[in-house]
Amino acid sequence: MGRLRPGAATAVVALVATLGLAGCGTSHPAAQAQGALLDARGFFHDYVTPDGAVVRRDQGGDVVSEGQGYAMLLAFALDDPHRFAKVWAWTRTNLQRPDGLFAYHWQDGAVVDSTPAADADTQIAWALSLAGRAWSLPDDTAAARRIAEAIAESEIGYDARGRPTLAAGPWAVERGQPVQVEPGYWTFPAYAALATVTGDHRWQALTAADAAHLSAVSGQGSALPPDWATVGGSAEPASPPQTGTAPASGQDGLRAIVWAACLPATHDLTTRWWHTLAPTARVGPLTRSLEGAPISDGPSPLSLVAAAAAADVAGEAKAAGSLLTLARRTAAEHSTYYGDAWAALGQLLLSGRLPGCSP
């Protein structure tokens, strides 16, 4: 058994017993939300320093911009402006570049890779837009607008038909077509929020465009979303450039299922993915073939949350509830930065605690 968060296993058992979470599905959003908030607090306890850095303690003690975005979203869902402000201040001070985007990687007191990652940039801007509106913080709204404008200038590419897509980062836009993308970066709830903040037509067009791209790169739902793909050429899944291995759906691709569950326009896709995932959903491997076969050993909280999201959209509330309970239990028993983040974030999205997600 991996490292147990203090009191986490007891909390999971108690919550399941008192709220009947194991079979609740999303038909009991209050119960689900309570579990999610408990896990969000646990994430702060385990991974967030008092000054607001999200430290990947199981991965060498470094910081990535993605984690800062996750923590800001979790703090917003907790309705905790103090925690939110701490994380944002650290992020702004240590990772924000002159162009408004964020360096991806920090360790031992300094940035070690200044390349931005579009998912983190988008989610940080989204979190700021939520906080600015809910807590009447005009500076946060202004910060969200500045970041969103920088993303639109540097991280939105275009396909052969002139439709926008959120690229993997500025480097992918600079290469031109086909644009390298990570479908798990396509954070649909953020698109709508940032369109409102900026009034920019590029954000307004991005939802429909990336919904179409997601359909294309997954064969209209016949395959799972790949970790990496290209948009603008054939729009076919591409082999991950770092390894040259066959396309797979893992830490990046499976996130796309959760974000797609938030968007009614992609619910047909998500339902098809549930039929692919259902036979081995409880195995919960972090990496699957595009046909759904487990590649890595499991279970992974993200994989279980992705399956729960697909089940929920497909109308399988009991299966969704069971999978979310298993995701929480897995995160508690085998605590990791990534697993704990997605156990909390996935539940918050599916329970409606983060605006803009409508599973």
C-alpha positions in Angstrom: 0.0 0.0 0.0 1.2 3.5 -0.8 1.5 6.5 1.5 -1.8 7.2 3.2 -2.8 10.9 3.7 -3.4 11.5 7.4 -7.0 10.4 8.1 -7.8 10.0 4.4 -8.7 6.3 4.5 -10.9 6.8 7.6 -12.5 9.8 5.9 -13.3 7.8 2.8 -14.9 5.0 4.7 -16.9 7.3 6.9 -18.1 9.4 4.0 -19.2 6.4 2.0 -21.0 5.0 5.0 -22.8 8.2 6.0 -23.6 9.4 2.5 -24.1 6.2 0.6 -21.6 7.4 -2.0 -20.8 4.0 -3.4 -23.9 3.9 -5.4 -24.9 7.5 -5.6 -23.7 8.5 -9.1 -24.4 12.0 -10.0 -28.0 11.7 -8.9 -26.7 12.7 -5.5 -24.5 15.7 -6.3 -24.5 17.0 -2.7 -22.9 13.8 -1.4 -20.4 13.8 -4.3 -19.5 17.4 -3.7 -18.8 16.8 0.0 -16.4 14.0 -0.9 -14.8 16.3 -3.5 -14.3 19.1 -1.0 -12.8 16.7 1.5 -10.3 15.6 -1.2 -9.5 19.2 -2.2 -8.6 20.0 1.3 -6.4 16.9 1.4 -4.6 18.0 -1.7 -3.8 21.3 -0.1 -2.6 19.5 3.0 -0.3 17.2 1.1 1.0 19.2 -1.8 0.6 23.0 -1.3 3.2 24.9 0.7 2.1 27.8 3.0 3.3 30.3 0.4 1.3 28.7 -2.5 3.6 26.4 -4.4 2.2 23.0 -5.5 5.0 20.6 -4.9 5.0 17.2 -6.6 6.5 15.4 -3.6 6.3 12.1 -5.3 8.1 13.3 -8.4 11.3 14.9 -7.0 9.8 17.9 -5.3 9.4 20.1 -8.4 6.6 22.4 -9.4 4.7 22.5 -12.8 2.4 25.2 -14.0 -0.4 22.6 -14.4 -0.4 22.0 -10.6 -0.8 25.7 -9.9 -3.8 25.9 -12.1 -5.3 22.8 -10.4 -4.8 24.3 -7.0 -6.4 27.6 -8.0 -9.5 25.8 -9.3 -9.7 23.7 -6.1 -9.4 26.8 -3.9 -12.2 28.4 -5.9 -14.4 25.4 -5.4 -13.6 25.5 -1.7 -14.7 29.1 -1.7 -11.4 30.0 -0.1 -10.1 33.4 -1.4 -7.1 33.2 1.0 -5.8 30.0 -0.4 -6.5 31.1 -3.9 -4.6 34.3 -3.4 -1.6 32.5 -2.0 -1.4 30.1 -5.0 -1.9 32.9 -7.5 0.7 35.1 -5.9 3.3 32.4 -6.0 2.4 31.5 -9.6 2.6 35.1 -10.7 5.9 35.8 -8.9 7.7 32.7 -9.9 6.3 31.4 -13.2 4.7 34.2 -15.1 6.6 35.4 -18.1 6.7 38.9 -19.5 4.2 37.9 -22.2 1.7 36.8 -19.6 2.0 33.1 -20.1 3.6 30.8 -17.5 6.9 28.8 -17.4 6.1 25.1 -17.3 8.7 23.8 -14.8 10.3 25.1 -11.6 12.7 23.4 -9.2 15.2 24.2 -6.5 14.2 27.9 -6.4 14.3 28.6 -10.1 12.6 28.1 -13.5 14.3 25.2 -15.3 12.0 25.2 -18.4 10.4 28.5 -19.4 8.2 26.9 -22.1 4.5 27.5 -21.5 1.9 24.6 -21.5 -1.4 25.7 -22.9 -3.5 23.7 -20.5 -2.0 25.4 -17.5 -2.2 28.8 -19.0 -5.9 28.3 -19.9 -6.8 26.8 -16.5 -5.0 29.6 -14.6 -6.9 32.2 -16.6 -10.1 30.3 -16.1 -9.6 30.2 -12.3 -8.9 33.9 -12.2 -12.0 34.7 -14.3 -14.1 32.6 -11.8 -12.6 34.3 -8.8 -12.9 37.8 -10.2 -16.6 37.4 -10.9 -17.6 35.4 -7.7 -15.5 37.4 -5.3 -15.7 40.8 -6.9 -11.9 41.0 -7.6 -11.3 43.3 -10.6 -7.6 42.7 -10.5 -8.2 39.0 -11.0 -10.5 39.6 -13.8 -7.9 41.9 -15.4 -5.3 39.2 -15.0 -7.5 36.6 -16.6 -8.1 38.9 -19.5 -4.4 39.5 -20.0 -3.5 35.8 -19.9 -6.4 34.9 -22.2 -5.2 37.5 -24.7 -1.7 36.1 -24.6 -3.0 32.6 -25.1 -5.0 33.8 -28.1 -1.9 35.4 -29.6 0.6 32.6 -29.0 -1.2 29.3 -28.3 -4.2 29.2 -30.7 -3.4 27.7 -34.1 -5.6 27.1 -37.1 -6.5 24.1 -39.2 -6.7 24.0 -42.9 -10.2 25.4 -42.9 -9.2 28.4 -40.7 -10.8 27.0 -37.6 -8.9 27.7 -34.3 -7.5 25.1 -32.0 -5.7 25.3 -28.7 -2.2 24.0 -29.5 0.1 22.3 -27.1 2.0 25.5 -26.6 3.5 28.4 -28.6 6.1 26.1 -30.2 3.3 24.1 -31.8 1.8 27.3 -33.3 5.2 28.5 -34.6 5.7 25.2 -36.5 2.6 26.0 -38.6 0.3 23.3 -40.0 -0.3 20.6 -39.0 -0.6 21.9 -35.4 0.5 19.6 -32.6 -2.2 19.3 -30.0 -3.0 17.5 -26.8 -6.7 16.8 -26.7 -6.6 16.7 -22.9 -5.7 20.4 -23.0 -9.0 21.4 -24.5 -10.7 22.7 -21.4 -14.2 23.5 -22.7 -15.5 25.2 -19.6 -12.6 27.6 -19.7 -13.3 28.5 -23.3 -16.7 30.0 -22.6 -15.5 31.9 -19.5 -12.6 33.4 -21.3 -14.7 34.3 -24.3 -16.9 36.3 -21.9 -13.9 38.0 -20.2 -12.2 39.0 -23.4 -15.0 39.3 -26.0 -12.4 37.8 -28.4 -14.0 36.0 -31.4 -11.2 33.4 -31.2 -12.3 32.2 -27.8 -15.9 32.3 -29.0 -15.1 30.1 -32.0 -12.8 27.7 -30.1 -15.5 25.6 -28.4 -17.2 24.4 -31.6 -13.9 24.1 -33.4 -12.2 21.9 -30.8 -15.3 19.9 -30.4 -15.1 19.1 -34.1 -11.3 18.4 -33.8 -11.9 16.1 -30.8 -14.4 14.1 -32.9 -11.9 14.0 -35.8 -8.9 12.8 -33.8 -11.0 10.1 -32.1 -12.7 8.7 -35.2 -16.1 10.2 -34.3 -15.8 8.3 -31.0 -14.7 5.0 -32.4 -11.3 5.5 -30.6 -10.4 7.1 -27.3 -8.8 10.5 -27.4 -5.1 10.2 -28.0 -2.4 11.8 -25.9 -1.1 13.7 -28.9 -2.6 14.5 -32.3 -2.2 16.8 -35.2 -4.8 19.3 -36.4 -4.7 21.0 -39.8 -3.3 18.2 -41.9 -5.0 14.9 -41.8 -6.3 15.5 -38.2 -5.4 11.8 -37.5 -3.9 10.8 -34.2 -0.1 11.1 -34.2 2.5 9.1 -32.4 3.9 10.9 -29.3 6.9 12.7 -30.7 9.0 12.1 -27.5 8.9 8.3 -27.7 7.9 7.3 -31.2 5.5 4.7 -29.7 2.1 3.9 -31.0 -0.7 6.4 -30.2 -2.3 5.8 -26.8 -4.8 7.4 -24.4 -3.2 8.1 -21.1 -2.4 11.0 -18.8 -3.2 13.5 -21.5 -5.8 11.8 -23.6 -8.0 10.6 -20.7 -8.4 14.2 -19.5 -10.2 14.9 -22.7 -13.0 12.6 -21.7 -13.6 14.6 -18.5 -13.6 17.9 -20.3 -15.9 16.5 -23.1 -18.4 15.4 -20.4 -18.7 19.1 -19.5 -19.9 20.1 -23.0 -23.4 19.0 -24.3 -22.1 19.2 -27.9 -19.6 16.4 -27.2 -22.0 14.1 -25.2 -22.5 11.7 -28.2 -18.7 11.2 -28.3 -18.5 10.7 -24.6 -21.3 8.1 -24.7 -19.4 6.2 -27.3 -16.3 6.2 -25.2 -18.3 4.8 -22.3 -19.2 1.7 -24.4 -15.4 1.4 -25.1 -14.4 1.8 -21.4 -17.2 -0.1 -19.7 -15.8 -3.6 -19.9 -12.6 -2.7 -18.1 -13.7 0.6 -16.4 -12.9 -0.6 -12.9 -9.4 -1.7 -13.9 -8.6 2.0 -14.3 -5.3 1.9 -16.1 -3.5 5.2 -16.6 -2.7 4.2 -20.2 -5.0 2.5 -22.7 -4.8 1.7 -26.4 -7.0 3.8 -28.5 -9.3 0.8 -28.7 -9.6 0.8 -24.9 -7.3 -2.1 -24.0 -5.4 -1.5 -20.8 -1.7 -1.0 -21.4 -0.4 0.0 -18.0 -1.2 -1.5 -14.6 -3.9 0.3 -12.6 -5.9 1.7 -11.1 -5.3 5.4 -11.7 -7.7 8.0 -10.2 -7.7 9.9 -13.5 -8.7 6.8 -15.5 -11.5 6.0 -13.0 -12.7 9.6 -13.1 -12.7 9.7 -16.9 -14.7 6.4 -17.0 -17.1 7.9 -14.4 -17.6 11.0 -16.5 -18.4 8.9 -19.6 -20.7 6.7 -17.6 -22.5 9.8 -16.2 -23.1 11.2 -19.7 -24.3 7.8 -20.9 -27.0 7.8 -18.2 -25.2 5.1 -16.0 -25.4 7.0 -12.7 -24.8 3.9 -10.5 -21.6 3.0 -12.5 -20.5 6.6 -12.3 -20.9 6.8 -8.6 -19.1 3.5 -8.1 -16.2 4.6 -10.2 -15.9 7.9 -8.4 -15.8 6.1 -5.1 -13.1 3.8 -6.4 -11.2 6.8 -7.6 -11.3 8.4 -4.1 -10.3 5.2 -2.5 -7.4 4.7 -4.9 -6.1 8.2 -4.3 -6.3 7.8 -0.6 -4.5 4.4 -0.6 -1.9 5.3 -3.2 -1.4 9.0 -2.8 0.3 10.8 -5.7 0.2 14.5 -6.8 -1.5 13.7 -10.1 -4.0 11.1 -8.8 -5.0 13.2 -5.9 -5.5 16.3 -8.1 -7.8 14.5 -10.5 -9.7 12.6 -7.9 -10.7 16.0 -6.4 -11.0 18.0 -9.6 -13.0 15.3 -11.5 -15.6 15.1 -8.7 -15.9 18.8 -8.5 -16.6 19.1 -12.2 -19.1 16.2 -12.2 -20.9 17.5 -9.2 -21.3 21.0 -10.6 -19.0 22.8 -8.1 -17.1 24.4 -10.9 -19.2 26.7 -13.2 -19.4 25.8 -16.9 -19.4 22.0 -16.6 -22.8 20.5 -17.5 -22.4 16.7 -17.6 
